[in-house]
Amino acid sequence: MAVKIRLARGGSKKRPFYRIVAADARMPRDGRFIEKLGTYNPLLAKDSEERVKMDLERIQYWLGQGAQPTDRVSRFLEAAGVIEKKERSNPKKGTPGKKAQDRAEEKAAKAAAAAEATE
């Protein structure tokens, strides 16, 4: 049985609240889980201690049993110092899209033309 440590959504519409759970990977997101390991409330301030609460002992146990945390949960665990920080690289994330690059080129060409006209 493949076990994942992941988020299960609760809360009402536009008011998300998540439980951090250990669940069989085949179960649906909000479906049956094995054990509740903590909570995550994204509506609270980032520096609030109530934002992410985890039972670190039980999380260590499940990691020892071979459970795989999802990306979001692994970030929580990295912040708590439970697992080592992974190197993430997305070099294309900050680059503008094709249309934005075209607009920038047009703007630069107009500026160059205006600079030549004033000289």
C-alpha positions in Angstrom: 0.0 0.0 0.0 1.4 3.4 -1.1 1.0 5.9 1.7 1.1 9.7 1.0 1.2 12.5 3.5 -1.0 15.1 1.9 -3.7 17.8 2.4 -7.4 17.0 2.7 -9.6 20.1 2.1 -12.3 21.1 4.5 -14.0 24.4 5.2 -16.7 26.1 3.2 -16.6 27.8 -0.2 -13.8 30.4 -0.4 -12.8 29.6 3.2 -10.3 26.8 2.8 -9.1 24.7 5.7 -6.8 21.7 5.3 -6.0 18.6 7.4 -2.6 17.1 6.9 -3.3 13.4 6.7 -1.6 10.1 6.0 -3.7 8.4 3.3 -3.6 5.6 0.8 -2.5 7.1 -2.5 -5.5 5.5 -4.2 -8.1 7.2 -2.0 -9.7 10.6 -3.2 -8.3 13.9 -1.9 -11.1 14.4 0.7 -11.8 10.7 1.1 -10.8 8.0 3.6 -7.5 8.6 5.4 -5.4 6.5 7.8 -4.5 9.2 10.4 -4.8 12.9 10.9 -1.3 14.5 11.4 -2.0 18.2 11.6 -3.8 21.2 10.1 -3.1 24.0 7.7 -5.1 27.3 7.6 -4.0 29.4 4.6 -6.2 32.3 5.7 -4.0 33.1 8.7 -0.9 35.3 8.5 2.3 33.6 7.3 4.0 34.3 10.6 1.1 32.9 12.7 1.9 29.8 14.7 -1.7 28.6 14.2 -1.2 28.5 10.4 0.5 25.1 10.2 0.2 22.6 13.1 1.8 19.2 12.8 2.3 16.2 15.0 6.0 15.8 14.1 6.4 12.5 16.0 3.7 10.8 13.9 5.0 12.4 10.7 8.5 11.0 11.4 6.9 7.6 12.0 5.1 7.6 8.7 8.2 8.9 6.8 10.0 5.9 8.4 7.3 3.6 7.1 7.9 4.9 3.5 5.2 7.5 3.2 5.8 10.1 0.5 4.9 13.7 1.3 3.3 15.8 -1.5 5.1 19.0 -2.6 3.1 21.4 -0.4 3.5 19.2 2.7 7.2 18.7 2.0 7.6 22.5 2.1 6.0 22.5 5.5 8.3 19.8 6.7 11.3 21.6 5.3 10.3 24.7 7.2 9.9 22.7 10.4 13.3 21.1 9.9 12.0 17.5 9.6 13.4 16.8 6.1 16.3 18.4 4.3 15.6 21.2 1.8 15.3 20.1 -1.8 16.9 22.2 -4.6 14.1 23.5 -6.8 14.8 25.1 -10.1 12.3 26.6 -12.5 14.4 28.9 -14.7 11.6 29.8 -17.0 9.2 31.0 -14.3 10.4 34.6 -14.2 10.8 35.1 -18.0 8.0 37.1 -19.7 5.9 35.4 -22.3 6.2 35.9 -26.1 3.7 38.7 -26.3 5.3 40.6 -23.5 8.7 40.2 -25.1 7.3 41.5 -28.4 5.9 44.5 -26.7 9.2 45.2 -25.0 11.0 45.0 -28.3 8.5 47.4 -29.9 8.9 49.9 -27.0 12.7 49.8 -27.3 12.5 50.3 -31.0 10.2 53.4 -30.5 12.5 54.8 -27.9 15.5 54.4 -30.1 13.6 56.1 -33.0 12.6 58.9 -30.7 16.2 59.3 -29.5 17.5 59.5 -33.1 14.8 62.1 -34.1 15.8 64.4 -31.2 19.5 64.3 -32.1 
